[in-house]
Amino acid sequence: MLFLLSCLLQNYYQNKLRLALIGQSLFGQEVYTNLRKQGHRVVGVFTVPDRDGKADPLAVVAEKDGTPVFKFPRWRVKGEPIPEVVEAYKAVGAELNVMPFCSQFIPMNVIDHPAHGSIIYHPSILPLHRGASAINWTLIQGDKKAGFSIFWADDGLDTGPILLQRECPVEPNDTVDSLYNRFLFPEGIKAMVESVQLIADGKAPRVPQTEEGASYEGIQKKSNSKVNLAQPAEAIHNWIRGHDKVPGAWAVIDGQVRSLKHTLSVPAGQPLEIEGASQPGVVTKNGLVLYGVLSLQDIWKGILSNVAAIEETTDFFKSGAASMDVVRLVEEIKQRCVGLQLQNEDVYMATTFQDFIQMFVRRLRGEDQEEEMVIDYVNVNNMTVKMPWQCFINGKFEDAENGKTANTINPADGSVICKVAYASVGDVDRAVAAAKEAFEVGPWGRMNPRDRGTLLYKLADLMEEHQEELATIESIDSGAVYTLALKTHVGMSIQTFRYFAGWCDKIQGKTIPINQARPNRNLTFTKKEPLGVCAIVIPWNYPLMMLAWKSAACLAAGNTLVLKPAQVTPLSALKFAELTVKAGIPKGVINIVPGSGGMVGQRLSDHPDIRKLGFTGSTPIGKQIMKSCALSNLKKVSLELGGKSPLIIFSDCDMDKAVRMGMSSVFFNKGENCIAAGRLFVEESIHDEYIKRVLEEIKKMKVGDPLDRSTEHGPQNHKAHMDKLVEYCEVGVKEGATLVYGGKQVDRPGFFMEPTLFTDVEDHMFIAKEESFGPIMVVSKFKDGDIDGVLNRANDTEFGLASGVFTRDINKAMYVSERLDAGTVFVNTYNKTDVASPFGGFKQSGFGKDLGEDALNEYLRTKAVTVEY
C-alpha cells in the first residue's frame, strides 16, 4: 500500500513546473486555481494594482493561498524595463511564464527569462484578428468559426509560434458575452492548463504563424462605430453585436445620435427616420426594427402581385396567398438569411405584415427559442439517476412559493430519497394561470392537430429513450419491482402516449339531417372541442402509468393540464415534466404541482378556471372531489375509485392457468392494483386442490430488493399502508377466517408485507367486503353448479371496477360475463388491459373512462352548429 502511494505521489509531482502567472481577471484566477490543482507550483503572481480598494480576482485567490503577489503599475518607463521590477520578477525563479490575460506591456527580458519562455492566451484563431478586440472582430466580420490560440510570446504583436488552438461554430445570434461564456472562457482555461502540461512533458509544439490570411484590427472607438445601413441585414446584425455595449454601435435616429441599445420613449408602432436606411425603422415592444438591403416588403410584394402596396395590416392569406406561397415565402427568406430558423407554421401564426415582421425579428434575435431549462437535480442512492424535485410551472422548475419541501421515502429501506417541493395554494393558482394562458393565447390552442400528435409521438420516443431511468425512479419511489416497472409502469405509459398521439387528427364531429326550414335549407353539424384547463390527480400505485392514462387523452384532445402526483410518489411525474420540455411541448401546457391532497387537490377541485378534473383514488376522496367540483363551477368530473373485484373459478377451468392467473390477479404489483381480485370464489369440488397449489406458488415467491432483477415481490408503497394491511389481516383472523399463510410484516428493513392467503371467508366478514389494496388473497368457496348463487354473491358489493371468470365452457363464460356488474370482465385471463380498450368502473367504483376512444370524450365537449342557406 505504501509502495503504491509512493508511486502515485511520484507520478503526481513529476513533470511539474515552477510558474509565474502574469495577468488579471476571473480568467486568470481560474487558470491559476486549475494549474495548482494539477500539481504545478505558482511561485509568483504579477497582476495590476488594486482599484478603488479592491484587489483583482487573481490577486485575491493567490493572496489567500499564500502565493507571493506583486502589483506593479507598469513594467516599463519610456520603453525601457524598470530594473527593480525585473529583479523582483527574476527572484521568484520561474521556469515558465503563463499569461492568461494581460493588459500590461511586458519587457522581452522578462518574456525570455524562464527556461521555457512565455505562453499567452489570445481569443482568436491566429493569424486572424491579431490585436486587442479579437472577439469583437470575429463577430463584426461575420466569421463562421471562433476560437482561441495559445502561442509562444515573441517580440511581435500576437505573432509567436502556435502551441495549441481550439475552435467552435459562431451561432447566428451569438454576442461577445455568449461566445465568451459558452466557449472562450471555459475551454480556454482547460487549454491553458493542458498547454502547461505539454511543456512540462516536453511535448509542446511550436508551429510558426503564417502571414497568409493574417489580419490586425485596432480597438474600435465610438467615433467609427456608426452603423452603415446600406448593406445586407446580416452585416448590420454582425456590426451591432460585434460592437457590444462598448463602444456600442449607433445610428442617427430622428436627427439625434442614438445607441442602438439606448431606450427610446416612443410609442410602439411609430416609424422612426434613420439616416442611411432604405425606409423608417419600426418601434416594437421587443425593440427597434431596422431595414437593410433585405426587404421583406419586396418579398411579400413579389408573392402578392395583386396587392398595390404592402402595408402593416396586409394579411398574407386574405390577399390571396395559398399554401404553396407559404413555402415560397419561407424558403426565399431562408435563402437570403442563412441559418435563420423559420418554418411554414410561423407564417400561419403571423398572417399580417406587421406581425410577420415582429416574428421575423424575434427569430433573428433568437428570442422565440425555448430558454435552456434549469434543473436542480438530485442524485438517487449513489446512482446515476437524476431527477428534478421542484414544482414544474409554465415550463420551468421552481421552488414552492413558501419554500416548503417534504421528504419522499424509499420503501425498500425507509430512507429519504430526497426532498421534494411542497406546493401551496399560490403555486396551484400560478399553474392554472399558466395553463389557461397556454390554452387561450399560446401556440398549443392554435396548433394543427397533426402537429400536436407529432409532439406527443416525440414525447413517447423520449420516454422510451429514458425508460430504464424512469423504471428505476418508479422502483425506488413506489416499490415496484424493476422488471414490472420497466414493462408495465413505463412500457404501457409509452404505448398510451403513442396511441393517443395517433388520435389527435382523427377527432371528428358529425353531420346531422334535420327538418328543413322550408323554403330555406339547413345544415347541422357537430364539432368536438377541447374543454380548456384540466386538473388531473393521480394515485401512488402506478405513478407514471396513471399520469399517462389521463394526460395523454387530455393533451390529444387539445387541452392543457395541471397535475398533482401522489404526495408519496412525485418523482416520475417530475422527470416526465423534464421530458416534455425536451419534446417541445409549449410552456404552460403541462404543469406539475406536488403536494398534499388536502391543499393542492382541494384547490384544484375548487378552482373556477378548471373545466375538468380527472381523479384516480379512493371512493371517499372521490365523493369529496365531486362535491367540490359541483359547488365551485360544475366542472366535469371522471372518477376511477375503489374496487372489490370478484374472480369466479369454476371446476371446469384450466387449473394450471387458473392458479397462475389467480396469483397474478392478487399479487401483481404487490397487490397495489386497482383491479386486483379482492375476492376469489372457487367451486367447492376443486377448492382444496386450488388452495394447495396456490400455497405452493406463494412459498416460491422471492421477496426482496425491487431493483434486483430476480425479485418477484417488492415493498408496499409506504409505512402507513403496510400498517393498514397488517391490521386488515388481524381483523380477518379475529372474525374467523383461516389464515393459511402470511399476514405479517417481513422481518427486514423497509415496508415488506408477506404474501397472504385467507380461506373460509364468509360473506359478512370485513375482509369479504372491503378492499385491502395489498398482497392478500381472500378465498371463498361456492357450491358446485350454483352459477346464479355465486353471481349474486359476486355482485353483492357497492364496487364494480373489474371482475373475472375461469371456465372452459364458453356458454357459461358469456352468461357470467353478461351478469357481472363491473366495468371490465376478464374471461380466462386477468389484468389484461390495453391502451385501446376503455377502462372504468360502475357504482361506487366511479364513472368515466380511461384508455380507448371513450377516454377522449372525457376531455371533449360537443358543439352543435346549424346553418340556414
N, C-alpha and C positions, 0 to 999 in steps of 0.2 A: 504493500500500500504506500509506504514511504517512498519507494523507488518510483512508483507511478506518479506520485505528487511531485517528486523532484523533476521528472521528465516533463510534466505539464508546465511547471514553473519555468524550466529552461526554454521550452517552446514559446511560452508567453513573452519572455524577455529577450529572446534572440531576435536579431534584425529589427531592433527598435532604435529610434534616433532621438538626439537632443535637438529640440526645435525652438526657434524664435518665431513667435506669431506677431506679424506686423499688420495692423489694420484696426477695424472697428465694426460696430453694428451687431445686431442679433445673429446675422450670418456668421460673423467672426466668432461670436460666443459659441454657437453650435459646433463649428469646426473645432474649436479649442476643446470643448467638452468631449466630443467623439474621438479626437486624437488621444486624449488622456485615457479614455475607456479602452482603447486599443493597445495601451501599454507604452506609448511614446511619452517622453518626458519633455514638458514645455519648460525651458529654462528661463524664458523671459517673454513678457508681453509688452509690445510697444504700440501704444494707442494714442488717441487725441486727448487733450486736457478736458477736465470737467467743464460742463456748460450749465450755467445757472445753478451751480452747486450740485449737479447730477453727473455721476460718472457714466461713461459709455458702458453698454451691457457687457462687452468683452472684459472691460476692467473690473466690473462688479464681480463676475464669477471668478476671475483669476485671483483677485484680492481675497476672496472668500476661501479659495484653495491654498493660499499662502504662496502663490507663484509671484516672483518679482514683476512688478508692473512699472513701466516708465511712460510718462505722459509728456512727451516733447511737443511743444507747439510747432516746431519746424526742425528739419534736419540740415537745411542749407541756408546760407545767407549770401545774397548776391551770386548765386550759382555755385558757391563753394561749400563743402561739407563743414559742419561745426565740429571741431576736434573733440571737445568734451562729450558731445552726443555720440559720436562714432566710437570713442573709447569706452563709454558706458555700454554701448551695444556689444562691442567685441569681448568685454569682460564676462559675458554670460556663457561664452563658449558654445554657441550653437553650431550644429552640423548641417542645418538646413533652415533657410528662411521660408516660412509659409505665409503668403499674403492673400487671405481670402477676400478682403475688401479694404482697399487702402486709398484714401483721398490725398495723401501727402506724397511729395516727391522724395524718393529715397535715393541717396548717393550711390554711385556704382561701386565705391569701395565697401559699401555695406552689402549691396546685391551680390557681389562676387566673393565676399569674405568666407562664407562657410565652405566646407569641403564639397558639399553637394550643390552649392549655389542657392538660387531662389526660384520658387514657383508662384504663379499668380493665377487667380480665377478671373475670367472675363466672360460676360454674359452674351456672347455671340459665337457663331460658328466661324472662327477666324479662317481666312483673312477678311471676311465680310465684317463691316461695321466696327472697324477699329475706332477707338475714342470713347468718350465718357457717356454717351447717350445710346449705347448699343441696343438696349431693349426697345427704346422709342423708335429707332430707325428700322428695326426689324418689322414693326407694325406699320410705320409710315410707308415703307417700300412695298408693303403687301407680300412679304415673304411667306411662302407656304410652310417653311420649316423654321423653327427657332432652336436655340440650344446654347451651349456654353463651351468654352475651351479652358483647359489648364495648360499653361505654357511656361517654358523656362524664360526667366526675365533676361533681357539684354539691354543695350543702350538705345534701342528704338522704342517707338510707341506701339505697344502691343504687337511686336514683330518677331518675338522669340520663337524658338522651335516648339512644336506642339508635343505635349506629353499625353494628353487624353482629351477626347471630345465626346459629347453626348448631344442628341438632338430629339426634338418632338414636333408633331404637327401643330401648326397655328390654326386654332379654331376661328370660324368666321366672326365671332363676337368676343374674341379674347381682348383683354385690356392689358396694360402694363402690370397691374396688380394680379390679374388672374393668371397670366403667364408666369409671373414670378412665383406666386404661391403654389401653383399646380406643379411646376416642373423645375424652374431655375433654382429655387431655394432648396427644396428637399433633396433633389437629385444632385445639386451642386455640392451640398455638404457631404453626401456619400462619396462623390467623386474626388473631393479634396483628400478625404481620409484614404481612399484607395490609391491615389497618386503618391502620397507619402509612403505607403507600404511598398509600392512598386519600387520607389527609390531605395528604401531600406533593403529590399531584396535584390537590388542590382538589376532590376528588370524594366526600369523606366525608359521608354523610347525618347528620342529627340528627332522629331520629324520637321525638317525645315519648312517654313511657310512659303507658299508660292505667292508671287505677286499678281498672278493671273486671277482676275475677279476680285482683287483686293479693293476695299473702299474705306474711306475715312470721312466721317461726318462729324461736324462740330456740334457743340451744345446749342440747341435751339433757344432763341430768345422770344420775348413777346412781340418784338418788332417784326420778326419774319415768320410768325406762325399763323398769319391770316389764311383763311380757307379760300382756295381757288375753286369757285363753284362751276367754272367752265370745264369740267372734267367728269368722267363717269362717276356714278353714285358710289361705286366700290372704292374709288380713290378718295372721295370726300370722307367716306366712313373711315378709311385707314388713316387719313391725316388727323381726323379728330381724335380717334382712340390712341394714336401714337403720341400725340402731344399731351395726353393725360391731363391731370389737374395743373401741372406746372410744366411748361409755361402756359399751357391751355390754348386750344385753337379759338379763333374769334372771327367774327364777321361784322359788317356794318348793317345793322338792322334798324329800319326806320330812322336812318341818319345818325345812329349812335353806335359806337364800338361796344359790342357785347360778347362776352364769353359765351360759348355755346352751352355751358353748364350753368350760366347765370340765370337766376329766377326772373321771369318777366311777369309783371302784373297786367296780363292781357286776357280778356275773356276767351274761353275755348271756342274754336271755330273761326276766330278772326284771322284774316290774312295779314302777313307782315311783309313789307318790301325789304328784300335782302339784296344788297349790292352784288352784282355779278351773277345772280341766279336767273334762270330762264323764266321763272314765274314766282309769285309770292309764296313764302312759307306758310304753313298752316299750324296754328297752335292747337294741340290736343291735350287731353288730360295726362297723357304719357310723355309729353314733351313737344318739341318743335319739329315738324316735318319739313325737310329740305329737299328740293328738287335739283337733281343733277342732270346729266345727259340722258339717263334712263327716264323716260316719261311714261308713267302708267296711263296717262290720258291718251297718248298716241297709240298705245297697245289696245286700250279699250275702243278707241275710235276705229282702229283697223278692223276690229271684230264687229263692232256695232256700226256698220257703214250707213245704216238707215237713220242714225241719230245725228241731228245737226251739230250739237255740241255736247261734250261730256261735262256734266255739272255734278256737284256734290250729291244731289238727290237722284241722279240717274241710276235706275235699277237694271242690273245686268239682264235679268230674265224677263222683266216687263218690257224691255227694249227689244225682245225677240231672240235672245240667245238661247241655245239648246245645249244638251249635254256634251256634244262634240265641241262646242265653243268653249266650254269649261276646260276641256283637255287642252285646247289650243292656248287659252289664256295662261294656264298654269305652266305649260311646257315652254312657252315663249319667254315668260318671266324667268323661269329657272335657267334657261339658256343664257340669258344676259346676266343673271346673278348666280354664279356658280356657288354651290354649297348651301343655297337658301332652302330651308325646309318648308315646302309648300305643297299642299295636297288638294285634290278636287273638292273634298269636303269643306275646305276653308272658303271656297267661293260660295257654296250653298249657305254657309253660315254668315257671310258678309256680302249681301247682294247689292247694296248701294255703293257708289264710288267712294263716298266718304268713309263708310265702314270698311271697305276694302283697303283703302289707304292706311287706316289705323291698324288693321290686322297685319298688313304688309310690313309696316314699321316695327310692330311688335315682333314679327318673325325675324326681321333683320337684327333686332337687338337681343333676340333670344328670350324675350320676356314671357312668351307663351309656353316656353319649355317648363316641364314639371321641375319644381325645386327638388334638389337632391334630398332624399328623405334622411332625417337624422334619427337614428335609433339608439337608445341606450340599452344595449343588450345585457342579458345575464347569461353566464356560462353555467350549465347544469352538471352538478356532481362530477366535476373534473372531465366532463365530456366535451366534445366539440360542438354540441348543440347550442345555438344562440337563439335567444327568444326575447322579443320586446316584452315589457312589463307595464307600460303606461297606457292610459286611455288613448284610443285612436279616434280623433275627431277632425273632420274636414281635411283628411289626407295627411295628418301629422300625428306623431306620437307625442303626448304631453302629459305632465303630471295632473293628478286630480286637482280641482280648483282649491280645495282645502289642504292639499299636500298630504292627505292621509294615504296610508298603504295598509295592506293586510297580507299575512303570510299565506302562501299556498304550500300544502304539505304533500310529501311523497308517501303514499300509503304503504309502500313496501317496507319502510323502516321508521316512519313517523317524523323524519327530518324535514326541516324547512328547505324547500327548493329555492324560493326567492320571495321577495316582497312584490306585491302587485298593487297598482293604483286602485284606490277605493273611491269610486266615483260618488259625487254628490248630486243633489237636485240641479244645481247650476250647471254641472257637466252634462246632464241629460238635456237640459234646455239648449245648451250650445250645440250639442249633437243633432238635436231635432231641427234647430235653425239651419245648420249646415245642410242637412238632408233636404229640407224644404227649398232652400236656395238652389241646390243641385237639381232638384226636380223641376222647379218653375223657371229658372233662368240659365241653368248650366247646360253644357252640351249633351248630357245624358237624356234629358227630356226631348231634345230635338234630333237625336241621333237616329239614323236609319236602323230599323230593327235588325237587319242582316249584319250591320257593323257592330251592334250590341252583342249579337251572337258570336261574332269573331272575338270580341274581348273575353267573353265567357269561355270560349274554347281555349284561348291563350291562358286564362286563369287555371283551367283544368290541367293544361300542359305543365304549368309551373308547379301545381300541386303534385303532379306525377314526378316531376324532376326532384322535388323535395320530399318524396313520400317516406323515405327512411327517417328523415329528420322529424317529419310530422308524426310518424308512428312512435318514435322514441319519446316525443313530447306527450303523446296520448298515454303511453305506457307509464311514464313517470308520474304524470299528473292525475290519471284516473285509475291506475292499477290494472288496466287491460294487459293481457299477455301480448308481447310484441308481435307474434305471428298473427294473432287475431286483429290487432290494431292495424297492421300493415294491410291485411286482406280486406277487412270489413270496415273498420273505423275510417281508414284513409281510402282504401280501394273503392268502396261504394260512394264515398264523397266525390271522388274524381268522376266516377260514372254519372253521378247525379248532375254535376255541372255540365258534362258533355251532353247528356240527354236534354236538359232544358236549354242549352245553347242552340240546339237544333230546332227548338220550338219558337225561337224569337221571331222569325219571319213567317210563321205559319199560324199565327193567332188571327182568326177571321171572324167577321160578323156574318149576317145572312141577309138575303133579300126576301121580303115577305109580301105575298099577294094580299091586297086588301080591297074592300069595296071602293070603286072609283067614285069620286065626287063629280058625277056627270053634269055638264058635258066635258069637264076637265078630266085629266088623268092623274094618277098618283103613283109615286114610287116610295116604298117604305123599306128601309134597310136598318140593320143594327151595326153598331161599332163596339168593339171590345177595347176598353180604355184602362190604363193603369189607375190605381187608386190615389197614389201620391206617396206620402211618407208612411212607411210601415214599421211597426215595432215587432221584434222577434225576441222571445225569451225562451232559452233552451235549458235542458237539464244536464246533470253531471254524468250520466251513464255512457252516453256516446257524444262527447263534446263536439267533435268535428262533424260527425255524420248528421247529427240533429241540426247543426248550423247549415250544412249543405242541403238537407231535405227542404228546409224552409226558404233559405236565402236564394237558392238557385231559381226556384219558381218565381219568387218575388222580383228578382232582378230581370229574369227573362220577360216578365210582363211589363217591364219598364218603370218599376217603382224604385224609390230609394229607401234605405233602411237604417234603423238604429237597433243594434243587437246587444242584449245583455247575456253574457255567458253565465253559467252557474258560478256562484261565488267560490266554490271549492275546486273548479276546473277551468280557469280562464285562459290557460297558456296557448292551447292550439288555436283558439279564436284570434288571439293577438298575433300569432305567427301567420295565420291566414290573412290578416289585415295587411301585413307586410307584403305578402304575395300579390294582393290586389293592386298595390301601387306599382309593382313591377309589371303587372299585366296591362297597366294603362287605364285602369278604371278611374274615371274622373274623381277629383276630390269631392267629398261630401256625399257621394253615392252610398258608401258603406261606412258606418261608424260603429265602434265597439266600446261599450262602457261597462267595464267590470265593476261589481259592487254587490250590495245586498238586495234581496228581493223586496224587503220592506221599504227601501228608499228608492232604488233605481227602478225596480219593477213596478212599484206603485206609481211613480211619476210617469212612467211610460203609459200605464193604464189611464191615468188622469189627463194626460196632455191633450190640449184641444187641437193641436196641429197634426196629430197622428190619426190616420184614417183606417188603419187595420192593425190588429195585434194577433200574432200567432204564438201560441204557448204550448209547450210540452212539459208536463209535470204532474203534480198530484191533483186529485179531484177537489179537495178543499180549497187549494190555492186557485184552481181554475174557476171555481164559483166566485171567489172574491174578485178575480180579474174581470169576469163577465159583468159583475155588478158595477165595478168602477168604470168599465168601458161604456156601459149603458148610461150611467149618471153623468159622465163627462160630456161626450158628444156623439153618443150612439155609434161609436166606431165598430167596424166589422170585426168579428172575432172568429178564430178557429182554435179548437182545443183538442189536444191529444193527451188524455188523462190516464188515471189508474186502470188496472186490469186484474182480473182473476180468471185467466183463460183456462177453460176446461180442455182436456185431452182424453178422448174416449178410445180405449184399446179393446177391440173385440177378439174373441178367441180364434177367429179365422184369419188373424193378421199374419204377416211375415214376421215371426218372432225376432229374428236377428235384427231386422230393420226397426221394429218397434222398440227394442231395447236401445239400439244406437241412437235413434231419433228422439226417443223419450228422454234419454240422458241429455241430449243437446237441448231439448225443449226447456229443461230446467237449469242446467249448469252452464249454458252458453254465456260468455261474458260474466262469469261467476255469479250468475243469476240476476245481475243488474240489467234486466232486459224487459222492456215494457210489455212485450207479448209472451213472456215466459209462461209456460204451462203452470199455472198456480195450483192446479189440482188435477191429478190423473185418476180416471175411472177405469179400472181393469176388470174385465169379465171374470167371474168367480172361478171358472174351470182352469184358467191359466194364471190366476193371481199369484199363487205361491211360487210357481216357476219363474214368473216375470220378476218378482221381488228378489229371488235368489240370484238371478243373472244380473240384475241392476246392481245389487250389492257387490258382486264380484268386480264389476266395472268401476264402481266408486272407489274401491280399495286400490285400484291400479292408478288412480289419478295422481299426477305429480303436482303437489302444491309447492309454490316457491317464487323466486325472483321473477317478476314479469318480463325482465329483459333477457332472461335465459331462454334461448330458442326452444328448449325442450319442455318448458313449463306448460302445464295444461290449465292450472287454476291459480290466478293471482290474488292479490289482496282486495278486500272490499274498499270502496271508494274513500271512505273517511270513518273516523272512530265512532262518531255518533251513530252512523248507520250500522256499523258492526255491533255496537252495544244493543241496538234495537233487535237485531237478528238473534242474538243470544237470548234476549228477553222473550222474543217470539217463540223460540224453542222451549223455553221454560214453561210458557203458558200451554203449549201443546202437550207437554208431559203431564202438567197439572190437571188438564181436562180429560186425560185418559187415553190419548193417542200413544201408539207404541213407537218409541224412538229406537229404530233399528241401528242407526249409525250417525255419528257426528253430534251436532248440537252445541258444540263449544268453540271457543276461540282457539286457534292453533298456538301452541306454546313456542313463540318465536317473535322477534321484533316485527312491528308492523301490524296491520289490521286484517289478519288472515282468519277466515271462518272455515271450519271443517265442512266439506260437502255433507249434507244431512239427508237422512231418509226417514220419513214417518209413514207408518201403516195404521190400519184400523181407525181411520179418521172418519168420524161421524159428521152428518150434515150440520148439526147445531154448533159444532166447535168453532172457536175463534180462527184456528188455522185453516178451516174449511171455507171460511167466508172472507178473510182479509188477506190482502196481498203481502207477501214477505219481501219481495224485490231482492231476493238473495238466493244462495245455493241450497235451497230447501225443497226436497221433493215430498209432496203431500199426496198419499195414495189412498183411494177408497175403492172397495170392490162393489160390483153390482151383479145381480142375478143373471144367470145365463139366459139369453134371449129377450131380456127386458129392455128393448130398444127405447120405447116411449118413456119408460121409467127413468132410465139414465139421462135421456134428453131433458126431462123435467128437472132433474137434479142439476144438470149442467147449466141450464138456463136460469136457475133459481139464484140469481145474483144481480146486483144493480150495475155490474160492469159488463161490457160487451166489446172488448177490443179485438181479441182473436180467439181461435178455437182449433181443434184438430180431431181427426178420426183415423184409426188404422183398421183396415179390413180389406180382404181380397174380394169381397162381394161388391161389385160396382153399384148395384141397385141399392144396397144398404148404405153405401157411401153417399150416393146422391140424396137419398131420403134424409139422412142425418145432416148433411151439409145445408139442405134447404131449411131445416128446422132449428139449427143452431143460431142463436140470436147474437151474432157477433159480426163485426166489420170485415174480418178475414177468417176464412176457414181453410185449413190445410188438410189435404187428404193424402195419407201415406207419405207425408213429409212434415217438416216443421221448420220454422224460421226462414222459409224460402221467400224473402222479399226481393223485389226487383224494382229498378227505377221507373219502369214503365207501368207498374201495377199500382193502383191507388191504395193508400194505407190510411186507415182511420177507424174510429170506433162508434159504437151505438150506446145508448142510455148514458150512464154517468162516466163512461169512458170518453165522452166528448163528441164533437161533431166537426165536420170539415175534413178535408183530405190532404195528405202529403203524397208526393210522387204521382207520376202519371199525368195525363191531360187534365184530370179533375183538379189537380193541385193548382194549375194556372188560374182556374176560375175563382179560387180563394183570394187571388190578388188582382182581379179584374172587375170592372163594372160594365154593364151593358147599357148602351145608349141607343134609343130608337129615334130614327130621323124619318120624317115624312115630307115628301116634296110634291107640290102640285105643279103641273105643267100643262 
